[in-house]
Every structure is written in structure tokens, then in C-alpha cells.
Amino acid sequence: MSWGNLIVALLTCNFLSCYQDTKVDIKQAWQQWGGPTRNFRINSPKLADFWPEKGPPIMWKRSLGDGHSTILVEEDTLYTMYRHKTGEKEGQEVVVSLDSENGNILWEYRYDEPLPEKMNSSYGPGPNSTPLIVGEKLFSVGVVAKVHALDKKTGQLLWSRDLYNEFSMERIGNESNRGYSSSPIAYKDLLIFPVGGLDQSVIALRQNDGSVAWKKHDFQLSPSSPILIEVNGQKQVILFMGGEVIGLNPANGDLYWSYPHSTDYDCNISTPLWGEDNLLYVSSAYNSGSRVLELTQENGLTSVQELFFSKRMKIHFGNTVRIGNLVYGSSGAFGPAFFMAMNVRTGNIVWRQRGFAKAQFLHVNNRFVILDEKGLLVLATPGEQGLKIHSKFQVFNSRSWTAPTLVGSRLYVRNRETILALELGERNLDSGASTAP
């Protein structure tokens, strides 16, 4: 982006809400959980202001297999994971590469992944984690924590690790656990994973060969995915563990700070959300709520101040997005879900709105693209009184727990059986054929 365009962008919008987006190239790939900046915010070419009654054009549709992994995009290639449910391949997990133009399979890497006897697979056998692209490599983690490093062009195996057996990850095999769900994060030449257990609750593997660079701490494993932040010039990796949120030195795993955040079942699922003003937002269901921590750092020491804790907004497994001083998300556990806006500095609920099941969503060009768990796809604009709904489309008719992916004007969505590619560009509404599943 040129300096002239940057100045115009900053003059025409709130700095805190726009700063992060100005750093995102609209052609940038979706290479990790949460997108380019790992916070579900992305710029895009001009999208259509509304969709026809039959929905946006479906460019292609294909069956795949079980799983909740989100879809990565780089150039003309998609990557995700699934599991075979029936037939001679039953019990195999698959890392798959697809042609973005038609959904055809380019390559697959398959491996046996029997589930632990007591693991709870009532909501699906996984895989749950989203892969990660770094350079020419693709890294994946299965539902029983098998890590594979693959050549992203060919699917050739480079190395693998069995975290479940190597690190005695007993919790994955418990009745209350639904398998490994955290999506790995890269830092320089490392991959960082929560694992749980004594002196190994977080580990870092070297990207080139899978060897252990460091393993430390005694925190309980939880499904949340880590993020990288910078606190007054210091890099920190933030992990939402079973009973607390922690900040580590990503280079060596040293603990900078920890803060309690308890839930029933020691289960924190949603991804922490970082703001440019050093505010960290975390939220959980299971008899918990939302908490905002203000972090400051001087001479290597981090101070943590709690601004508030509130039970009024409880993010179960969905994501959140911050715009200015408002955090948006789908609040609810096992009962009704409300789409809500919370003031990140006070904890006050600005509004809450019915009309959705539990949802995950993207912030695109000041609009939200929302996919709820019942398969309803929604285009909306957040405002002072609530969401202004522009269009709705029933894209699936079964459980949809996978967050959508958008690159350019092409949206990719999946449920436990099917992937769809939809065109959201304003000039392309009449192209392709769009029919509800």
C-alpha cells in the first residue's frame, strides 16, 4: 500500500479498527488458522452488497469426509484435512490438496489414526486442527496429535511425530475430550504446540526435522489455538490453557506471565484476541465468561492488570473480532446463542441479537460474513444497535462447525461432509450456478 493510500485509509476510519487491516494485502494467502493475521480479519476486492434470493454463485461443490479443519488457500491450491468414515479406508486421516478452481484432488497423504477407546467422538471423530503453511512445507496435526510435515506441492512426507504417545497425552483419550484441536503456530524456525503434562505443557519442534527445541511448564491441555503478539516490543506466544492464559517467550519457552481463567472441565476453546492497545480478550463457556487483561512490559518484565471479568458473554468454540472498542462474537454454550457486541474496556454489553445458532465469522471490508452451526450463511454490517442483515443463504443443512475462509472474493465453506466454493464479488453474481444443497 502506498503512503498516500495509507493516509487516506487512516483519515477515513478509526485508527484502532483499521490499522491492522491496512497491513493486509488483498491477494495474500490464507496460510493458517484465522487467516493472514490470525484474527479472522481480511481485506478483499469489492464484494457484492447483497446476494440474490438463491444465494451467491456456487462455483463448485464436492463431498470430502468427516472433520472440522478449516481450509487453507495459497495461489490456486487449497489444503485441509478429513477422515474416512466407512469402507476399507475407515479410520484413516487424510491431508488433502485441492485445485481451487474446481475442487479436484491434487494429492492426498493418508495415515492410520485409530481413536483412543474412551475419546468422546459424539460430535465427530475429527480432525479438528487446521494445518499451517510455512514456505514450501505444510504442517498438520491429527485428532490424536500425530504431526506431519509435508511438501506442499507433492504431499511427500518430510517428517512426523506422534505427540500422543511420545508425550503421554492422556487427556486426549479421556471421555471428556474430543481429540486434539489446537492449530499450530510458527515462530521463526519453530512450530509451537500446547501438549499438557508435567514439564512439557507447551513444546516447540524445529520445522526442518521435527526435533524438540524446547518443552516446558505444567499447565493443563485445552483445545484453544495459540497466537503471537508483541508487548511493547517484546514477542510473546499466548496460549489459553486449561485453567489459565499464559504468555511465553516463543524462542525458548520461558514463562513471562500467567493469569487464572477457570472453566468447568478445564476447557478453554476459543482463540485469544489481541488489540493494538495491549488489551488481551479471552472468553469461554462451561460456567465461565469473558476477561480482558491489559499487558505492559518493561525491561523484560510483563505486568498484567485485569480490566474486567463478565459472565454476560461466553464464547464456546467460535471466534471473536474486535473493531474499535467493541468485541463481537456468538455467545452461548448448549442453549440459545446470541450474536453480541461487548465493550472491551468496560465489559458492558452494547447489544445482543437473536436469529443465529452458534456462529463463526469473518470481518471483510467493514462487513461480517457469518456461518452458523446450522449452515446459515449471512452477510451483515455491524452497527450501534445491532447487525444490519443484507442477505441470508442456507448453504448447509447439517452441523457446520468450520470457520469460513475468504481469499479475494472467493469464499470456501465446509461442514462434516461437503466443501463449497462461492463467489462473493459484486461483478460475478450472475456467473456460475447457485442452488441450495
DONU-332439 format. One record per residue (C-alpha): residue in three letters; x, y, z. Coordinates in steps of 0.1 Angstrom, whole numbers, plus 5000, padded with zeros to 4 digits. Layout:
REM residues N
ALAXYZ...
***
This chain:
REM residues 437
MET500050005000SER501450344991TRP501850625017GLY499150825000ASN496650545002LEU497650465038ILE497050825049VAL493650825032ALA492750505049LEU493650635083LEU491850955078THR488550785068CYS488350535096ASN489050485133PHE492750415137LEU492450115161SER489849945139CYS491750005106TYR495449985114GLN495749605113ASP493749575081THR495949835062LYS498849585066VAL496949305048ASP497449265010ILE494149164994LYS496048904974GLN497648755005ALA497048385010TRP495248225039GLN498048015053GLN497047945089TRP494147935114GLY492448275115GLY493848405082PRO496748635074THR496848805108ARG495248505127ASN492348725138PHE489748655111ARG490049005096ILE490949045059ASN490749295031SER489149194999PRO488249344965LYS484849504964LEU482249244974ALA478549244964ASP476349454987PHE473749174988TRP473148824973PRO470248704951GLU467548514968LYS469148184957GLY472348294973PRO475848384959PRO477048174929ILE478347834939MET481447784917TRP481947424927LYS480847174953ARG482346844963SER482046574990LEU485146525012GLY484946345045ASP484546405082GLY486246675101HIS486247035113SER489547165099THR489347495081ILE490547555046LEU493947705037VAL494547885004GLU497747964986GLU497748074950ASP495547824932THR495647554958LEU493547464988TYR494647245018THR492647095046MET492146765065TYR489446495067ARG488746145079HIS487345845062LYS484145715079THR483445395060GLY484845135037GLU488344995036LYS489845335044GLU487845385076GLY489945515104GLN492445695081GLU493046065084VAL493946255052VAL495746575045VAL494446685011SER495446944984LEU492747064961ASP492547274929SER490947604939GLU489147634906ASN487247314905GLY487847124938ASN489746834921ILE492146654943LEU495846734935TRP497346504962GLU496446324994TYR498646205023ARG496845925043TYR497745765076ASP496145535101GLU494745725131PRO492745485154LEU490845675181PRO491545615218GLU488845385232LYS487545655257MET487845955235ASN484446135230SER483646145193SER479946215197TYR480346545177GLY482646385151PRO485946195151GLY487946495138PRO490346605126ASN489846935143SER493047125139THR493847345109PRO497147295091LEU499847555087ILE501847665056VAL505347785061GLY507447835030GLU507447515010LYS506147305039LEU502647215051PHE502347115088SER499346925101VAL498146775134GLY495646495136VAL492946435162VAL495246205182ALA498146455178LYS500146305150VAL502246575134HIS503246555098ALA505546785078LEU504746755041ASP506046915009LYS503147135000LYS503547084962THR503646704962GLY502446584996GLN505646395002LEU506346315039LEU509346505052TRP509046405089SER506446305115ARG506046295153ASP503446115174LEU502846365202TYR500146155219ASN502445855226GLU505746035228PHE504546285254SER501846065271MET499046305263GLU496546115285ARG493846385283ILE493146325246GLY492045975255ASN489646075283GLU485846065280SER485546435284ASN487946515255ARG487046525218GLY490646495205TYR493446735197SER492047065184SER494747335187SER496147475154PRO499947515154ILE501747845151ALA505147925136TYR507848135151LYS511048175131ASP512147815125LEU509947665152LEU506447515155ILE504647575188PHE502047335203PRO500247305236VAL500646945248GLY499846935285GLY501646745313LEU504546795337ASP507446995323GLN506046975288SER502747155287VAL504047355257ILE506547235232ALA508447375202LEU509547155173ARG512147255147GLN510447295113ASN513347135094ASP513346795112GLY510746785139SER513346765168VAL512346925201ALA513747275205TRP512147325240LYS509447185262LYS508347345295HIS505747405322ASP502947215339PHE499747355326GLN496647155316LEU496047105278SER493047285263PRO491747305227SER492447675221SER494947775194PRO497948005203ILE498648355189LEU501748565186ILE501748925200GLU504149205207VAL504049375241ASN506049705240GLY508549555215GLN508749205231LYS507448905212GLN505148665232VAL503248355223ILE499848355241LEU498248015250PHE494847965265MET495447655287GLY493047455308GLY492947685338GLU494848005328VAL496048225300ILE499848245297GLY502548435278LEU505848265269ASN509048365252PRO508548185218ALA512248145214ASN512847935245GLY509547875262ASP510348085293LEU507248195312TYR506648575311TRP503348565329SER500148365337TYR496648465348PRO493848235361HIS490848175339SER488947865351THR486047675335ASP484147355342TYR486147065326ASP489247285323CYS488247355287ASN489147685270ILE488347655233SER488148005216THR491248185204PRO492548485224LEU492148825208TRP494949085209GLY494449465204GLU497049725193ASP496449895227ASN497849605246LEU494449455256LEU494049085255TYR490548945253VAL489748575263SER486348415266SER484948065275ALA481747885280TYR481347605307ASN480247835335SER482948095327GLY482848415307SER484948695292ARG488048855306VAL490249145294LEU493849185305GLU496049485299LEU499649385294THR502649615298GLN506349525295GLU509449695307ASN512949555309GLY511749215301LEU509049205329THR505349185320SER502749345342VAL499149215339GLN496149415350GLU492549275347LEU490149535334PHE487049315340PHE485548975341SER482048925329LYS479748625326ARG477448805301MET479448705270LYS480548335268ILE482348235236HIS482147855233PHE484147745202GLY483648035178ASN485948325171THR485748685180VAL486549005161ARG487449345175ILE486649675158GLY487549985177ASN486449935214LEU483949665206VAL484449285206TYR481949085185GLY481148725189SER478548445191SER477748395228GLY476248075241ALA477047715252PHE474347455250GLY471347675250PRO470347975228ALA473148175211PHE473148555207PHE475448755184MET476749015208ALA478949335210MET480849395242ASN482849705251VAL486449575255ARG487249835282THR484249815304GLY482649475298ASN479349645291ILE477149465265VAL476349715238TRP473749495221ARG472849135215GLN470848985187ARG468848675180GLY468548495147PHE471648275146ALA472847955160LYS476347955174ALA478448115146GLN481948175133PHE482648475111LEU485048695091HIS485449075091VAL485749185055ASN485649545043ASN483649655074ARG481149375070PHE480749035086VAL480448705067ILE478848475092LEU478348095091ASP476347955120GLU476347595131LYS473047515113GLY474647615079LEU473147965076LEU475448195057VAL474848575064LEU476248905051ALA475749175076THR477149515088PRO477749575125GLY476249905138GLU475550085171GLN472149905175GLY473049555161LEU473649385129LYS472149515097ILE471349195077HIS471949225039SER471548865028LYS471048515041PHE471548185024GLN471047835037VAL474347685024PHE474247365045ASN471547165063SER473746995089ARG476247085116SER478747335104TRP481547405129THR484247505104ALA485147875102PRO484848015066THR487948115045LEU488048415021VAL490748504996GLY489948774971SER486248744966ARG486148364968LEU484648214999TYR485347855009VAL483047685035ARG482647325047ASN480647105070ARG481446755080GLU480746615045THR481046885018ILE483147175006LEU481747464986ALA483447754968LEU481248064965GLU481848384946LEU481048694966GLY482348964941GLU479949234931ARG480649174894ASN480248804895LEU476748744909ASP475448634875SER478248384869GLY478148024878ALA475147824891SER473847874926THR471447624942ALA470947544978PRO472147204989
***
